[in-house]
Amino acid sequence: MSPVALTFDDGPHPQWTPAVLDALAEASVTATFFIQGDRLLARPGLARATVAEGHSVQAHCDRHRSHHQLSKAEITADLDRLLHAMRTAGLPRPSFWRPPYGDIAAPRSQEVAAGHGLRLVTWTVESCDWARDSAAAIFSELLAERRPATRLEPDSIILMHDSVGAHTAELVHLLAAEIRNRGWTCGPISRAARTPERPFNACQPSSGG
């Protein structure tokens, strides 16, 4: 069975990526970072440090645009720019690709992925950390399963963002402890991971968390 995969989109961020890396190190777990090309170009050393700390760095996008708004040629060009940025930064070639908003259902996305030898992945648990500012509130919401895509399983893929605030690093501590208490393990996303074609993507901003 795959480990629980803590995953982070939209980095590297100069402040919040280091905070997430510190939290992962303190929890003694490794994770997967789906990086964004324009941000990678600004901070290639931070991405290399992420790899050096034992984490997996995978493909997200160059510019954050939904594939529903792009042609196949535009999707290909965006991915090619990202892969070029990753090569230029000296990062390992990715094997997974998580497009913005988890848009993997369109045939053109699948065709581009196949042409580049990448496996499309989404998530099974949506933290909604971009729409919340309290780690405790997010964690409580997940444990209570108060909305879709909150059920923790031994092979969950948990979506977070290393670009939105300090609360994501705090959430890492809570999740890592809970996963350990359940007798499960954390690790980078694996080829055996299950991934829904149309993931939950409807978080609502909340002033209460």
Beta strands, then each sheet from edge to edge (+ up, - down):
strand 1: 5-11
strand 2: 32-36
strand 3: 56-61
strand 4: 96-97
strand 5: 119-120
strand 6: 125-126
strand 7: 157-161
sheet 1: 3+ 2+ 1+ 7+ 6+
sheet 2: 4+ 5+
end
